[in-house]
Amino acid sequence: AQKVTQAQTEISVVEKEDVTLDCVYETRDTTYYLFWYKQPPSGELVFLIRRNSFDEQNEISGRYSWNFQKSTSSFNFTITASQVVDSAVYFCALSEASWGTSGSRLTFGEGTQLTVNP
Amino acid sequence: GAGVSQSPRYKVAKRGQDVALRCDPISGHVSLFWYQQALGQGPEFLTYFQNEAQLDKSGLPSDRFFAERPEGSVSTLKIQRTQQEDSAVYLCASSSGNTQYFGPGTRLTVL
């Protein structure tokens, strides 16, 4: 069975602070995908990133960066110089790898509510 | 291009009523998923279609829940004899590979 744990229920920071959201996962699959999604107050889940289990390179996209460590089953997300618009619920998710156009269900964590105060 | 759309955005039903929730996936996306998101929780898988075939319905909580995608495009999630515990946001996602793109959801409130 797959499981995703986001231990931080709520985080509150002041604008321009750096913040890291933790994600720990469990899976028996040898090949899998990890995701981060953002859910602003409007409710729509916005895709941020997908990582393959065989690619442990860290990734940076603007103010966002992701640290994937297979040895500790963690996939942490850091926002540098946070802004008020970053306030949202952030979900980490896991799926088994699939091929071609088929898909695999996502297993989500409980989410971390990030509040960035001006 | 257009993203995933869902309708209605909000639905209020009296206990015992039947409801139908619609999802329009991204054009050309083969895979379509339904998730249920309770307040303060992460989304939970309900069912999965590949084209018109429902390949996995293991997440449907009871036989009151039924989903279809007859022509491999638009999908409808139907809930019969709604109960208060069915109150949640119902999210639809589509994908053509391994990344799912979500619609805005339908917030169902059962009174």
Contacts between the chains, C-beta under 8 A, distances in Angstrom:
chain1	res1	chain2	res2	distance
A	4	B	42	7.8
A	33	B	98	5.5
A	35	B	99	7.5
A	37	B	102	7.5
A	42	B	104	7.1
A	43	B	89	6.5
A	43	B	104	6.0
A	43	B	105	5.2
A	43	B	107	7.5
A	44	B	102	6.2
A	44	B	103	7.0
A	44	B	104	4.5
A	44	B	105	6.9
A	45	B	43	7.3
A	45	B	91	6.6
A	45	B	93	7.7
A	45	B	102	3.9
A	46	B	102	7.8
A	47	B	99	6.1
A	47	B	100	7.5
A	47	B	101	6.1
A	47	B	102	7.7
A	50	B	98	6.6
A	50	B	99	5.2
A	91	B	42	5.6
A	91	B	43	7.6
A	93	B	42	7.8
A	95	B	98	7.0
A	97	B	98	7.1
A	98	B	98	6.3
A	100	B	97	8.0
A	101	B	30	4.2
A	101	B	31	6.7
A	101	B	50	7.5
A	101	B	96	5.6
A	101	B	97	6.6
A	102	B	30	7.5
A	102	B	31	6.5
A	102	B	50	5.7
A	102	B	55	7.9
A	103	B	30	7.9
A	103	B	31	3.5
A	103	B	33	6.8
A	103	B	48	6.5
A	103	B	50	7.3
A	103	B	95	4.9
A	103	B	97	7.7
A	103	B	98	7.0
A	103	B	100	6.8
A	104	B	98	7.4
A	105	B	33	6.6
A	105	B	45	4.2
A	105	B	48	6.1
A	105	B	56	6.9
A	105	B	59	7.4
A	106	B	33	7.6
A	106	B	35	7.6
A	106	B	43	7.4
A	106	B	45	6.9
A	106	B	93	7.9
A	106	B	100	6.2
A	107	B	45	7.5
A	108	B	42	3.4
A	108	B	43	5.2
A	108	B	44	7.4
A	109	B	42	5.6
A	110	B	41	6.3
A	110	B	42	5.2
A	111	B	40	8.0
A	111	B	41	7.6
A	111	B	42	5.3
